[in-house]
């Protein structure tokens, strides 16, 4: 059981790093992480960590437009 928890922690950490890097590269219009890489990490057990990371680093333009409408 300990090995499984360590495995999930390692996969989750890798998934978080790859997701943050992909978001950074997307913002700066640079090289992107392949979608297949993201899907493989998700299938290996990093899906929950990736989902939470995507929710935390979400920078959609909708909220910026809403804020500028009230100025």
Rosetta constraint file for C-alpha pairs under 8 A:
AtomPair CA 1 CA 5 HARMONIC 6.50 0.50
AtomPair CA 2 CA 6 HARMONIC 6.22 0.50
AtomPair CA 3 CA 7 HARMONIC 6.03 0.50
AtomPair CA 4 CA 8 HARMONIC 6.19 0.50
AtomPair CA 5 CA 9 HARMONIC 6.15 0.50
AtomPair CA 6 CA 10 HARMONIC 6.18 0.50
AtomPair CA 7 CA 11 HARMONIC 6.16 0.50
AtomPair CA 8 CA 12 HARMONIC 5.88 0.50
AtomPair CA 8 CA 45 HARMONIC 6.25 0.50
AtomPair CA 8 CA 46 HARMONIC 7.15 0.50
AtomPair CA 9 CA 13 HARMONIC 6.08 0.50
AtomPair CA 10 CA 14 HARMONIC 6.20 0.50
AtomPair CA 11 CA 15 HARMONIC 6.01 0.50
AtomPair CA 11 CA 41 HARMONIC 7.12 0.50
AtomPair CA 11 CA 44 HARMONIC 7.20 0.50
AtomPair CA 11 CA 45 HARMONIC 6.41 0.50
AtomPair CA 11 CA 46 HARMONIC 5.50 0.50
AtomPair CA 12 CA 16 HARMONIC 6.13 0.50
AtomPair CA 12 CA 45 HARMONIC 7.07 0.50
AtomPair CA 12 CA 46 HARMONIC 4.59 0.50
AtomPair CA 12 CA 47 HARMONIC 7.77 0.50
AtomPair CA 12 CA 48 HARMONIC 7.81 0.50
AtomPair CA 12 CA 49 HARMONIC 5.38 0.50
AtomPair CA 12 CA 50 HARMONIC 7.43 0.50
AtomPair CA 13 CA 17 HARMONIC 6.32 0.50
AtomPair CA 13 CA 49 HARMONIC 7.71 0.50
AtomPair CA 14 CA 18 HARMONIC 6.17 0.50
AtomPair CA 14 CA 46 HARMONIC 7.97 0.50
AtomPair CA 15 CA 19 HARMONIC 6.00 0.50
AtomPair CA 15 CA 38 HARMONIC 7.68 0.50
AtomPair CA 15 CA 41 HARMONIC 6.15 0.50
AtomPair CA 15 CA 42 HARMONIC 7.48 0.50
AtomPair CA 15 CA 46 HARMONIC 5.61 0.50
AtomPair CA 15 CA 47 HARMONIC 7.85 0.50
AtomPair CA 15 CA 49 HARMONIC 6.70 0.50
AtomPair CA 15 CA 50 HARMONIC 5.87 0.50
AtomPair CA 16 CA 20 HARMONIC 6.11 0.50
AtomPair CA 16 CA 49 HARMONIC 6.26 0.50
AtomPair CA 16 CA 50 HARMONIC 5.80 0.50
AtomPair CA 16 CA 53 HARMONIC 6.27 0.50
AtomPair CA 17 CA 21 HARMONIC 6.10 0.50
AtomPair CA 18 CA 22 HARMONIC 6.07 0.50
AtomPair CA 18 CA 33 HARMONIC 7.54 0.50
AtomPair CA 18 CA 38 HARMONIC 7.78 0.50
AtomPair CA 19 CA 23 HARMONIC 6.26 0.50
AtomPair CA 19 CA 38 HARMONIC 7.70 0.50
AtomPair CA 19 CA 50 HARMONIC 6.52 0.50
AtomPair CA 19 CA 53 HARMONIC 7.16 0.50
AtomPair CA 19 CA 54 HARMONIC 7.30 0.50
AtomPair CA 20 CA 24 HARMONIC 6.14 0.50
AtomPair CA 20 CA 53 HARMONIC 7.48 0.50
AtomPair CA 20 CA 57 HARMONIC 7.74 0.50
AtomPair CA 21 CA 25 HARMONIC 6.09 0.50
AtomPair CA 21 CA 33 HARMONIC 7.95 0.50
AtomPair CA 22 CA 26 HARMONIC 6.07 0.50
AtomPair CA 22 CA 32 HARMONIC 5.66 0.50
AtomPair CA 22 CA 33 HARMONIC 5.55 0.50
AtomPair CA 23 CA 27 HARMONIC 6.24 0.50
AtomPair CA 23 CA 57 HARMONIC 7.95 0.50
AtomPair CA 24 CA 28 HARMONIC 6.35 0.50
AtomPair CA 25 CA 29 HARMONIC 5.80 0.50
AtomPair CA 25 CA 30 HARMONIC 4.92 0.50
AtomPair CA 25 CA 31 HARMONIC 6.08 0.50
AtomPair CA 25 CA 32 HARMONIC 5.90 0.50
AtomPair CA 26 CA 30 HARMONIC 6.26 0.50
AtomPair CA 26 CA 31 HARMONIC 7.66 0.50
AtomPair CA 26 CA 32 HARMONIC 6.53 0.50
AtomPair CA 33 CA 37 HARMONIC 6.91 0.50
AtomPair CA 33 CA 38 HARMONIC 7.42 0.50
AtomPair CA 34 CA 38 HARMONIC 6.70 0.50
AtomPair CA 35 CA 39 HARMONIC 6.19 0.50
AtomPair CA 36 CA 40 HARMONIC 6.05 0.50
AtomPair CA 37 CA 41 HARMONIC 6.23 0.50
AtomPair CA 38 CA 42 HARMONIC 6.15 0.50
AtomPair CA 39 CA 43 HARMONIC 6.09 0.50
AtomPair CA 40 CA 44 HARMONIC 6.10 0.50
AtomPair CA 41 CA 45 HARMONIC 6.62 0.50
AtomPair CA 41 CA 46 HARMONIC 5.60 0.50
AtomPair CA 41 CA 47 HARMONIC 7.25 0.50
AtomPair CA 42 CA 46 HARMONIC 4.56 0.50
AtomPair CA 42 CA 47 HARMONIC 4.17 0.50
AtomPair CA 42 CA 48 HARMONIC 7.92 0.50
AtomPair CA 42 CA 50 HARMONIC 7.25 0.50
AtomPair CA 43 CA 47 HARMONIC 6.84 0.50
AtomPair CA 46 CA 50 HARMONIC 6.05 0.50
AtomPair CA 47 CA 51 HARMONIC 6.05 0.50
AtomPair CA 48 CA 52 HARMONIC 6.23 0.50
AtomPair CA 49 CA 53 HARMONIC 6.04 0.50
AtomPair CA 50 CA 54 HARMONIC 6.06 0.50
AtomPair CA 51 CA 55 HARMONIC 6.26 0.50
AtomPair CA 52 CA 56 HARMONIC 6.22 0.50
AtomPair CA 53 CA 57 HARMONIC 6.17 0.50
AtomPair CA 54 CA 58 HARMONIC 5.79 0.50
AtomPair CA 60 CA 64 HARMONIC 7.57 0.50
AtomPair CA 61 CA 65 HARMONIC 6.25 0.50
AtomPair CA 62 CA 66 HARMONIC 6.23 0.50
AtomPair CA 63 CA 67 HARMONIC 6.19 0.50
AtomPair CA 64 CA 68 HARMONIC 6.23 0.50
AtomPair CA 65 CA 69 HARMONIC 6.21 0.50
AtomPair CA 66 CA 70 HARMONIC 7.02 0.50
AtomPair CA 67 CA 71 HARMONIC 7.12 0.50
